Amino acid sequence: MLLRNITLHDFGAYRGEQSLDLTTTPGRPIVLIGGMNGCGKTTLLDALQLVLYGPRARCSGRGNRPYETYLRECINRQADPATGAEIELEFAITVEGEERVYKVCRKWATSGKTLHEYVNVLVDGSFSKAISESWADHVEDLLPLEIGSLFFFDGEKIESLADPDRASAVIESAVHSLLGVNTVQQLRTDLLALQRRQKLTGEEQETVSHIRALEARHDTIQEEVDATNARVAELRSRLDAAKVVLDNAEYSFQQDGGELYERRRELENRRKDVAKALAATEAALVDLAAGPLPLLLVGDQLNAAHKQAIAEQQADESAQILGVLADRDGDILGRLNGLLSTDDLQGFRAHLERDRRERKLAGSAERILELTPDGYAQLAGIDQVLAHELRRGRELRAQAAELAATAEALDRQLAGVPDEKQIATRIAEREQALRRVHQLEAELDSALAAHSISKGRREALTAELQRAHEARVKTLVKAEEVARVIAYCDRQRAVLDKFGAALLNRHINRLEVAVLDSFSKLMHKRGLVSDLRIDTDRYRLTLIDTDGEPLDPGRLSAGERQLLAVSLVWGLARVAGNWLPSVIDTPLGRLDSRHREHLVDRYFPHASHQVLLLSTDEEIDERLLGRLKSSLAHTYTLVHDDTTFTTSVQPGYWWTSGAAHVA
């Protein structure tokens, strides 16, 4: 199937006629449609489903509203309700080996309190009245709703598939509808119906009455099954809505400081501990100031005193050895007399005399400090003491500053703690929403149990009814012929049972391989998942770690669970042969940059032969746009006018302004 074109006329936010060419070519399967939040991306996704399926379309914007109310609200606010809105979709699909081009136009308008809806269908350019009048049945032959809905995904639907229970429902629906298991089951049902329709004469009135009574009971129980199933669907919808309310209440609680309120006691205790530590640090600084540290204020005087002490020490040493030097010099000169010439001896004598004069002069220096040897040693060592005290002081000051900053930050947090009266409303809202969710969960469990009981009663009655029909057939005149038909039907049903089980196992095995391969391609974390299994009873998907043990889904991040959901969608499409377009709305939430690159590089270009990708500018940004460029067939931007509250379709994507929409 290939979508060719969609045209919206006064539908939702789209004012006037807005048309998008959706054709793709091999190697360029992607149509990229950009739009900010609220610009109409989801509306476009709803339009694709609405034009095909009408009141059965699973439009996200409809909710629980009646179909007629929904259509009225889909007419653009500035449009004339009497003119109404219109959606036109052109697509090509292979029917019985030949390609057919369908153009489906769904239009509706109001006349007073009455709403009129029209569906016109052209096949290969020619209007078909028969198909137009029976389009609801005809589209089920072309593209059954259960199959089509598997390939229309928005971000919320993909996120919901990360839940194992919801994913199992999608897997069951896909395996039965998309992969043909339903066909086998329907054939088995048809054989059973054929067996029951055998018309023979001579049956006893008692047997006939018994069968009719059983059939009446069966119809009653079937109504009960339908009612309980509807109740389950209703409760699931209400539970989803209640969870949204709970999420909003939780968000409001957090926005109003709920987290700080819950941490108030912890913050107060930390503030006390920091205050104690800060007081201890300040006390240590005071003790440090009581020691020699203040001497740093007279550092120049200390240096001068140190120099004076050295000078006085040298003067004392010179004075002490002056007499010894005179004797030494006389002895040296006596020894050198006769060894040196008179001039040399005279020069050496002059040198020794000059040395003694200088030492005498040094020894006569003024004594100011007159330190003892111990005093001099203390003065010489005070530099090291002051350096150590200075380092200690700086460390304590840094510690005090850090503690003060921490105290200030804690004070700010405590100042942000809302008053108990202020947060009481949010607490009450959250608790009420939580109670509502728990109540609906309990009601849903009860409804599921009732539905299961109803189905069990129906199956038991079906078996009893079948036995009654078999007993009836045996009483008829043409017993031999009927028995032959019954035996044939029994054999064929047994064969179909085996074939259906084998077909189911084969599809499940192929699906396991395809989903695991898709997940491996999209994940950047290696060694987390080694295998993947889907059981054929509940269709529940189980991940297997490298030790061969089931992997708790809680170990996966939100982004990894979203990738698993995308892998499930991709795997289903691959197993089905990628014959349907994939329509993906806002697919990159909760994903980090690397996971987004994997989706852009490995999934979108290969998801199908045609991919309609609806994105915001933060999801497919300029960098990711460059990576997608070689796979793009068309690009569009949904431009919203905040003054008229309308949306128009413009060719090109952000960062390609003015460029042709054909990439």
LUMTOR-90796 format. One line per 8 residues: number of its first residue (from 1); their letters; for each residue x, y, z of C-alpha. Coordinates in Angstrom, 2 decimals, decimal comma, m for minus. Layout:
BEGIN
NUM	A	X:Y:Z; ... .
***
This chain:
BEGIN
1	MLLRNITL	0,00:0,00:0,00; 1,24:3,49:m0,85; m0,35:6,74:0,33; m0,22:9,25:m2,52; m1,90:12,41:m1,30; m4,03:13,77:1,51; m6,06:16,97:1,31; m7,72:18,62:4,31 .
9	HDFGAYRG	m10,41:21,25:3,91; m11,40:23,21:7,05; m10,55:20,17:9,19; m9,55:20,97:12,77; m6,96:23,75:12,84; m6,39:23,47:9,07; m8,12:26,47:7,45; m9,09:26,28:3,81 .
17	EQSLDLTT	m7,58:23,60:1,58; m4,25:22,12:2,68; m2,68:19,33:0,61; 0,36:17,11:1,12; 2,02:14,99:m1,57; 2,95:11,73:0,21; 4,47:9,74:m2,66; 7,82:8,12:m1,99 .
25	TPGRPIVL	10,43:6,36:m4,09; 12,83:3,46:m3,41; 15,68:4,74:m1,27; 13,67:7,80:m0,17; 10,82:6,38:1,91; 10,37:9,22:4,43; 7,91:12,11:4,33; 9,01:14,44:7,16 .
33	IGGMNGCG	6,32:16,72:8,58; 7,44:19,24:11,18; 5,26:21,14:13,60; 5,46:22,67:17,03; 3,28:21,24:19,79; m0,36:22,10:19,16; 0,13:22,87:15,46; m1,86:19,90:14,17 .
41	KTTLLDAL	0,47:16,90:13,83; m1,85:14,59:15,76; m4,81:16,10:13,89; m3,17:14,99:10,63; m2,71:11,49:12,06; m6,38:11,44:13,11; m7,42:12,60:9,62; m5,71:9,59:8,01 .
49	QLVLYGPR	m7,65:7,20:10,22; m10,93:9,14:10,09; m11,13:9,25:6,28; m10,66:5,46:6,14; m12,66:4,16:9,09; m15,14:6,89:10,01; m16,90:6,21:13,33; m14,64:3,20:14,04 .
57	ARCSGRGN	m11,43:5,25:13,68; m9,31:5,31:16,81; m8,67:9,06:16,80; m6,73:10,36:19,79; m8,68:13,62:19,79; m12,10:11,97:20,07; m11,97:10,54:23,56; m15,37:9,29:24,74 .
65	RPYETYLR	m17,40:11,82:22,76; m20,15:10,67:20,37; m19,05:10,47:16,75; m21,42:13,22:15,62; m20,16:15,57:18,34; m16,58:14,81:17,33; m17,30:15,61:13,67; m18,95:18,91:14,62 .
73	ECINRQAD	m15,90:19,90:16,67; m13,57:18,96:13,79; m15,00:21,70:11,56; m12,63:24,68:11,59; m13,84:27,48:13,86; m13,68:30,06:11,08; m15,43:27,86:8,52; m19,14:27,87:7,80 .
81	PATGAEIE	m20,65:24,78:9,53; m23,11:24,51:6,66; m20,16:24,11:4,28; m18,48:21,75:6,74; m15,16:19,95:6,53; m13,67:17,45:4,13; m10,81:14,93:4,02; m9,60:13,36:0,80 .
89	LEFAITVE	m7,07:10,51:0,70; m5,58:8,95:m2,42; m3,69:5,67:m2,11; m2,59:2,72:m4,22; m3,03:m0,89:m3,08; m2,69:m4,29:m4,71; m6,01:m6,15:m5,00; m6,01:m9,71:m6,37 .
97	GEERVYKV	m2,61:m9,20:m7,95; m3,43:m5,85:m9,61; m2,70:m2,35:m8,40; m5,75:m0,20:m7,78; m5,78:3,53:m7,06; m8,43:4,62:m4,56; m9,49:8,17:m3,82; m11,67:8,35:m0,70 .
105	CRKWATSG	m13,46:11,59:0,14; m15,22:11,94:3,50; m17,24:15,15:3,91; m19,64:16,35:6,58; m21,64:19,50:7,24; m24,38:20,67:9,59; m27,89:21,81:8,84; m29,36:23,20:12,02 .
113	KTLHEYVN	m29,06:20,45:14,62; m28,58:17,77:11,99; m25,20:16,61:10,72; m24,85:14,97:7,31; m21,85:12,83:6,36; m20,96:11,69:2,83; m18,40:9,18:1,59; m17,47:9,12:m2,10 .
121	VLVDGSFS	m14,94:6,64:m3,51; m13,20:6,70:m6,88; m11,40:3,56:m8,10; m8,83:4,11:m10,85; m10,40:7,52:m11,49; m14,01:6,31:m11,79; m16,72:6,94:m9,20; m18,09:3,73:m7,66 .
129	KAISESWA	m21,51:4,08:m6,08; m21,52:0,51:m4,76; m18,16:0,87:m3,00; m19,08:4,34:m1,72; m22,27:3,02:m0,10; m20,52:m0,03:1,39; m17,16:1,59:2,13; m17,17:0,52:5,81 .
137	DHVEDLLP	m17,26:m3,14:4,72; m15,03:m2,67:1,68; m12,20:m1,04:3,64; m12,19:m4,07:5,97; m11,37:m6,23:2,94; m8,60:m3,84:1,84; m7,14:m2,86:5,20; m8,87:m4,21:8,33 .
145	LEIGSLFF	m9,00:m1,73:11,20; m7,15:m4,11:13,53; m4,27:m4,23:11,02; m4,30:m0,57:10,03; m4,24:0,67:13,62; m1,00:m1,23:14,20; 0,82:1,16:11,87; m0,55:4,47:13,17 .
153	FDGEKIES	1,64:5,35:16,14; 1,99:8,53:18,13; 4,47:9,06:20,97; 1,92:8,16:23,65; 0,94:4,93:21,91; 4,59:3,91:21,50; 5,19:4,74:25,17; 2,16:2,64:26,18 .
161	LADPDRAS	3,65:m0,37:24,35; 6,53:m0,26:26,85; 3,98:m1,68:29,33; 4,14:m5,53:29,09; 0,35:m5,98:29,44; m0,48:m3,49:26,69; 2,28:m4,85:24,49; 0,87:m8,37:24,84 .
169	AVIESAVH	m2,51:m7,16:23,56; m0,84:m5,60:20,50; 1,22:m8,74:19,86; m1,90:m10,93:20,06; m3,85:m8,64:17,73; m0,96:m8,43:15,25; m0,26:m12,17:15,17; m3,92:m13,02:14,64 .
177	SLLGVNTV	m4,93:m10,22:12,26; m1,74:m9,22:10,47; m0,07:m12,61:10,16; m3,12:m14,68:9,21; m3,72:m16,79:12,32; m7,29:m15,43:12,38; m7,88:m16,96:8,96; m7,15:m20,44:10,31 .
185	QQLRTDLL	m9,39:m19,86:13,31; m12,18:m18,54:11,08; m11,89:m21,59:8,83; m12,17:m23,84:11,87; m15,26:m21,89:12,99; m16,77:m22,21:9,50; m16,27:m25,97:9,60; m18,01:m26,10:12,96 .
193	ALQRRQKL	m20,89:m24,03:11,55; m21,08:m26,38:8,55; m21,22:m29,32:10,89; m24,09:m27,76:12,84; m26,06:m26,86:9,71; m26,51:m30,44:8,57; m30,24:m30,83:7,89; m31,62:m34,27:8,61 .
201	TGEEQETV	m35,15:m35,43:9,32; m36,62:m37,66:12,01; m35,05:m35,85:14,96; m36,77:m36,12:18,28; m38,71:m33,12:19,52; m37,02:m33,38:22,89; m33,58:m33,04:21,28; m34,71:m30,05:19,22 .
209	SHIRALEA	m36,20:m28,35:22,29; m33,02:m29,00:24,25; m30,86:m27,50:21,49; m33,08:m24,43:21,23; m32,92:m23,93:24,99; m29,14:m24,24:24,89; m28,93:m21,77:22,01; m31,08:m19,26:23,93 .
217	RHDTIQEE	m28,83:m19,65:26,98; m25,79:m19,31:24,73; m27,15:m16,03:23,31; m27,78:m14,75:26,83; m24,29:m15,66:27,99; m22,81:m14,12:24,83; m24,56:m10,86:25,73; m23,07:m11,18:29,20 .
225	VDATNARV	m19,59:m11,73:27,71; m20,05:m8,67:25,49; m21,25:m6,60:28,44; m18,34:m7,62:30,67; m15,92:m6,99:27,82; m17,39:m3,51:27,32; m17,12:m2,94:31,09; m13,43:m3,93:30,99 .
233	AELRSRLD	m12,80:m1,55:28,07; m14,64:1,26:29,85; m12,70:0,74:33,09; m9,40:0,63:31,23; m10,25:3,94:29,59; m11,30:5,47:32,92; m8,17:4,08:34,59; m5,97:5,64:31,90 .
241	AAKVVLDN	m7,75:8,96:32,45; m7,36:8,63:36,24; m3,64:7,96:35,81; m3,36:11,14:33,76; m5,10:13,03:36,59; m2,70:11,42:39,09; 0,30:12,40:36,95; m1,00:15,98:36,77 .
249	AEYSFQQD	m1,61:16,06:40,54; 1,88:14,70:41,16; 3,32:17,31:38,79; 1,43:20,15:40,53; 2,54:18,80:43,91; 6,17:18,85:42,82; 5,84:22,29:41,15; 4,46:23,77:44,39 .
257	GGELYERR	7,40:22,46:46,39; 6,03:19,11:47,41; 9,40:17,40:47,23; 10,94:20,08:49,48; 8,02:19,71:51,86; 8,62:15,98:52,16; 12,36:16,61:52,67; 11,85:19,41:55,21 .
265	RELENRRK	12,95:17,35:58,23; 16,03:16,12:56,37; 16,92:19,70:55,31; 16,46:21,01:58,87; 18,75:18,30:60,29; 21,38:19,01:57,64; 21,13:22,75:58,45; 21,80:22,01:62,13 .
273	DVAKALAA	24,79:19,81:61,28; 26,23:22,48:58,97; 25,71:25,15:61,66; 27,61:23,01:64,19; 30,45:22,40:61,75; 30,60:26,12:60,87; 30,72:27,09:64,55; 33,53:24,59:65,16 .
281	TEAALVDL	35,48:25,95:62,19; 35,04:29,55:63,35; 36,19:28,54:66,85; 39,29:26,96:65,32; 39,97:30,23:63,49; 39,67:32,14:66,78; 42,13:29,72:68,44; 44,48:30,18:65,50 .
289	AAGPLPLL	44,29:33,96:65,87; 45,27:33,61:69,54; 48,61:32,03:68,53; 51,56:33,46:66,62; 49,51:34,06:63,45; 48,97:37,82:64,15; 52,75:38,27:63,80; 52,14:38,16:60,05 .
297	LVGDQLNA	50,84:41,72:60,47; 54,41:42,84:61,35; 56,15:40,72:58,75; 58,49:43,53:57,66; 59,59:44,16:61,25; 60,23:40,44:61,74; 62,40:40,36:58,61; 64,35:43,39:59,85 .
305	AHKQAIAE	64,82:41,79:63,28; 66,00:38,59:61,64; 68,59:40,49:59,58; 69,71:42,44:62,70; 70,10:39,19:64,66; 72,28:37,73:61,90; 74,43:40,90:61,85; 74,84:40,83:65,64 .
313	QQADESAQ	75,75:37,15:65,58; 78,38:37,77:62,90; 79,74:40,76:64,94; 80,09:38,57:68,03; 81,90:35,91:66,03; 84,27:38,53:64,51; 85,05:40,04:67,93; 85,77:36,60:69,39 .
321	ILGVLADR	88,29:35,55:66,75; 90,02:38,95:66,19; 92,89:38,23:68,66; 93,33:34,71:67,33; 93,58:36,06:63,79; 96,44:38,43:64,73; 98,49:35,52:66,10; 97,60:33,37:63,14 .
329	DGDILGRL	98,58:36,07:60,63; 101,92:36,66:62,38; 102,69:32,94:62,34; 101,76:32,69:58,63; 103,93:35,71:57,71; 106,84:34,25:59,69; 106,57:30,98:57,80; 106,37:32,76:54,44 .
337	NGLLSTDD	109,36:35,04:55,14; 112,06:33,96:52,79; 109,70:31,94:50,65; 108,14:34,95:48,94; 109,64:38,03:47,44; 109,55:41,19:49,48; 106,80:42,71:47,33; 104,65:39,59:47,47 .
345	LQGFRAHL	105,14:39,24:51,19; 104,28:42,91:51,68; 101,10:42,53:49,58; 100,01:39,46:51,53; 100,62:41,27:54,84; 98,47:44,18:53,63; 95,66:41,74:52,72; 95,71:40,13:56,19 .
353	ERDRRERK	95,72:43,50:57,91; 92,76:44,66:55,80; 90,83:41,50:56,74; 91,45:42,14:60,45; 90,35:45,77:60,12; 87,10:44,71:58,42; 86,38:42,11:61,09; 87,17:44,65:63,81 .
361	LAGSAERI	84,78:47,09:62,19; 82,11:44,39:61,97; 82,65:43,43:65,58; 82,08:47,01:66,67; 78,52:47,03:65,18; 75,75:48,29:67,49; 74,05:45,62:69,62; 70,25:46,16:69,63 .
369	LELTPDGY	68,70:42,73:70,12; 71,53:40,98:71,97; 69,76:37,62:71,61; 70,89:34,48:73,34; 71,55:31,42:71,14; 68,09:30,08:72,10; 66,48:33,40:71,21; 68,20:33,44:67,87 .
377	AQLAGIDQ	67,03:29,86:67,15; 63,43:30,83:68,00; 63,61:33,89:65,73; 65,06:31,76:62,90; 62,27:29,13:63,22; 59,32:31,51:63,46; 59,05:31,69:59,64; 58,25:27,99:59,43 .
385	VLAHELRR	55,73:28,29:62,27; 53,99:31,26:60,62; 53,92:29,47:57,20; 52,24:26,47:58,82; 49,76:28,67:60,69; 49,01:30,60:57,48; 48,23:27,38:55,57; 46,04:26,20:58,42 .
393	GRELRAQA	44,25:29,55:58,47; 43,55:29,45:54,75; 42,23:25,89:55,01; 39,90:26,90:57,85; 38,72:29,99:55,96; 37,98:27,90:52,84; 36,17:25,34:54,99; 34,18:28,09:56,69 .
401	AELAATAE	33,27:29,65:53,32; 32,12:26,29:51,96; 30,04:25,61:55,06; 28,56:29,09:54,91; 27,63:28,56:51,24; 26,07:25,21:52,12; 24,14:26,83:54,96; 22,94:29,58:52,63 .
409	ALDRQLAG	21,82:27,01:50,03; 19,98:25,03:52,71; 18,38:28,24:53,97; 17,17:28,97:50,44; 15,74:25,46:50,15; 14,07:25,75:53,56; 12,71:29,14:52,55; 11,19:27,43:49,50 .
417	VPDEKQIA	9,43:24,79:51,63; 5,75:25,62:51,35; 3,62:26,08:54,39; 1,65:23,02:55,43; m1,61:24,88:54,79; m0,33:25,99:51,39; 0,59:22,45:50,24; m2,37:20,75:51,92 .
425	TRIAEREQ	m4,57:21,19:48,86; m1,98:19,57:46,58; m1,52:16,70:49,04; m5,26:16,16:49,14; m5,50:16,26:45,33; m2,69:13,74:44,98; m4,13:11,40:47,61; m7,60:11,65:46,04 .
433	ALRRVHQL	m6,18:10,89:42,58; m4,20:7,96:44,00; m7,29:6,57:45,73; m9,21:6,90:42,48; m6,54:4,96:40,58; m6,51:2,22:43,24; m10,31:2,07:43,17; m10,42:1,75:39,38 .
441	EAELDSAL	m7,65:m0,86:39,44; m9,69:m2,91:41,89; m12,82:m2,46:39,76; m10,86:m3,47:36,66; m9,55:m6,61:38,38; m13,12:m7,47:39,39; m14,40:m6,81:35,86; m11,64:m8,95:34,36 .
449	AAHSISKG	m12,54:m11,77:36,73; m16,23:m11,45:35,80; m15,32:m11,42:32,11; m13,19:m14,53:32,56; m16,05:m16,31:34,36; m18,48:m15,33:31,59; m16,15:m16,64:28,91; m15,72:m19,88:30,86 .
457	RREALTAE	m19,50:m20,34:31,08; m19,81:m19,58:27,37; m17,13:m22,12:26,48; m18,78:m24,76:28,67; m22,17:m24,07:27,09; m20,62:m24,09:23,60; m19,20:m27,53:24,31; m22,58:m28,71:25,62 .
465	LQRAHEAR	m24,32:m27,26:22,57; m21,88:m29,01:20,29; m22,54:m32,31:22,05; m26,29:m31,74:21,69; m25,90:m31,07:17,96; m23,81:m34,21:17,62; m26,51:m36,19:19,44; m29,14:m34,62:17,20 .
473	VKTLVKAE	m27,25:m35,52:14,05; m26,97:m39,14:15,14; m30,76:m39,42:15,35; m31,34:m38,31:11,78; m32,23:m40,44:8,77; m29,16:m39,59:6,76; m26,90:m40,55:9,62; m24,26:m42,09:7,42 .
481	EVARVIAY	m23,87:m39,05:5,17; m24,01:m36,65:8,08; m21,57:m38,76:10,05; m19,20:m38,63:7,10; m19,45:m34,84:6,96; m19,03:m34,62:10,72; m16,04:m36,94:10,66; m14,51:m34,93:7,83 .
489	CDRQRAVL	m15,11:m31,70:9,71; m13,66:m33,19:12,89; m10,55:m34,37:11,04; m10,12:m31,05:9,28; m10,63:m29,12:12,51; m8,00:m31,30:14,16; m5,67:m30,62:11,24; m6,45:m26,91:11,47 .
497	DKFGAALL	m5,78:m27,02:15,22; m2,31:m28,45:14,59; m1,72:m26,16:11,63; m2,88:m23,12:13,61; m0,61:m24,01:16,52; 2,34:m24,59:14,17; 1,59:m21,35:12,30; 1,33:m19,45:15,56 .
505	NRHINRLE	4,65:m20,87:16,83; 6,32:m20,08:13,51; 5,11:m16,49:13,52; 6,02:m16,06:17,19; 9,54:m17,42:16,52; 9,96:m15,09:13,53; 8,63:m12,20:15,57; 11,04:m12,96:18,45 .
513	VAVLDSFS	13,99:m12,91:16,04; 12,79:m9,73:14,29; 12,08:m7,80:17,52; 15,40:m8,88:19,10; 17,30:m7,92:15,95; 15,50:m4,56:15,83; 16,19:m3,92:19,54; 19,87:m4,80:19,10 .
521	KLMHKRGL	20,15:m2,35:16,20; 18,57:0,50:18,17; 20,30:m0,04:21,54; 23,74:1,39:22,21; 24,15:m0,54:25,49; 25,67:m3,92:24,60; 25,47:m7,04:26,73; 22,20:m6,15:28,46 .
529	VSDLRIDT	19,82:m8,38:26,49; 20,87:m11,69:24,92; 17,49:m13,14:23,96; 13,79:m12,37:23,78; 10,79:m14,68:24,19; 7,05:m14,37:23,57; 4,79:m17,01:25,10; 1,91:m18,27:22,95 .
537	DRYRLTLI	m0,64:m18,26:25,78; m0,60:m14,68:27,04; 1,61:m13,21:24,29; 3,76:m11,65:26,98; 7,20:m10,47:25,93; 10,12:m11,43:28,20; 13,69:m10,17:27,88; 16,55:m12,54:28,74 .
545	DTDGEPLD	19,84:m11,25:30,12; 23,32:m12,58:29,42; 22,98:m15,13:32,26; 19,90:m16,64:30,63; 17,59:m15,24:33,30; 14,45:m13,11:32,73; 15,32:m9,41:32,79; 13,20:m7,18:35,01 .
553	PGRLSAGE	11,78:m4,39:32,77; 12,50:m2,02:35,65; 16,22:m2,32:34,83; 15,54:m0,59:31,52; 15,52:3,18:31,40; 12,47:5,04:30,08; 14,30:5,58:26,80; 15,25:1,90:26,53 .
561	RQLLAVSL	11,64:0,85:27,17; 10,55:3,23:24,40; 13,14:1,66:22,07; 11,75:m1,77:22,98; 8,27:m0,56:21,98; 9,64:0,78:18,68; 11,43:m2,54:18,14; 8,12:m4,37:18,64 .
569	VWGLARVA	6,44:m2,17:16,01; 9,38:m2,58:13,65; 9,55:m6,34:14,18; 5,83:m6,72:13,43; 6,22:m4,72:10,23; 9,25:m6,76:9,15; 7,52:m10,10:9,79; 4,44:m8,87:7,90 .
577	GNWLPSVI	6,56:m7,90:4,91; 6,51:m4,08:5,32; 3,54:m3,78:2,94; 1,83:m1,02:4,92; 3,00:2,57:5,43; 4,20:3,51:8,90; 2,81:6,73:10,36; 4,84:7,85:13,37 .
585	DTPLGRLD	3,97:10,94:15,44; 6,44:12,54:17,94; 8,58:9,41:18,36; 11,70:10,68:20,15; 10,52:11,59:23,65; 12,67:10,41:26,59; 15,51:9,38:24,27; 19,07:10,57:24,65 .
593	SRHREHLV	21,04:11,84:21,66; 22,64:8,49:20,86; 19,35:6,60:20,87; 17,84:9,30:18,66; 20,70:8,87:16,21; 20,07:5,10:16,15; 16,40:5,67:15,35; 17,25:8,20:12,64 .
601	DRYFPHAS	20,00:6,06:11,09; 18,68:2,53:11,57; 14,89:2,65:11,97; 13,18:5,47:10,11; 14,81:4,77:6,69; 13,98:1,05:7,01; 10,67:1,04:8,95; 8,64:0,61:5,75 .
609	HQVLLLST	8,58:1,45:2,05; 6,72:4,61:3,15; 7,18:6,40:6,46; 5,20:9,48:7,50; 7,27:11,05:10,26; 5,68:13,85:12,29; 8,16:15,68:14,51; 8,89:18,83:16,48 .
617	DEEIDERL	11,99:20,93:15,91; 13,52:19,49:19,10; 13,05:15,88:18,03; 14,34:16,08:14,46; 16,69:19,02:14,85; 19,15:20,44:12,34; 21,79:17,79:13,08; 19,39:14,84:12,77 .
625	LGRLKSSL	17,82:16,40:9,68; 21,22:16,16:8,01; 21,41:12,46:8,84; 17,92:11,87:7,40; 18,35:13,97:4,26; 19,33:11,13:1,91; 16,14:9,21:2,86; 13,66:12,09:2,51 .
633	AHTYTLVH	11,07:12,13:m0,25; 9,22:15,27:0,93; 9,43:17,70:3,83; 6,68:19,93:5,16; 6,22:22,34:8,06; 2,90:22,93:9,82; 2,78:26,70:10,44; 0,35:27,90:13,10 .
641	DDTTFTTS	m1,05:31,45:13,06; m1,51:32,50:16,69; m3,80:35,37:15,69; m6,31:33,26:13,74; m5,56:29,97:15,54; m5,25:28,19:12,19; m2,60:25,96:10,64; m1,28:25,91:7,09 .
649	VQPGYWWT	1,04:23,44:5,36; 4,28:24,90:3,97; 6,86:23,03:1,87; 10,26:22,48:3,46; 11,38:21,88:7,02; 13,07:24,09:9,57; 16,64:24,95:8,52; 15,60:24,43:4,87 .
657	SGAAHVA	13,42:27,55:4,56; 12,64:28,34:0,96; 13,84:24,96:m0,22; 11,63:22,75:m2,33; 9,70:20,24:m0,31; 11,19:17,45:m2,38; 14,45:16,83:m0,59 .
***
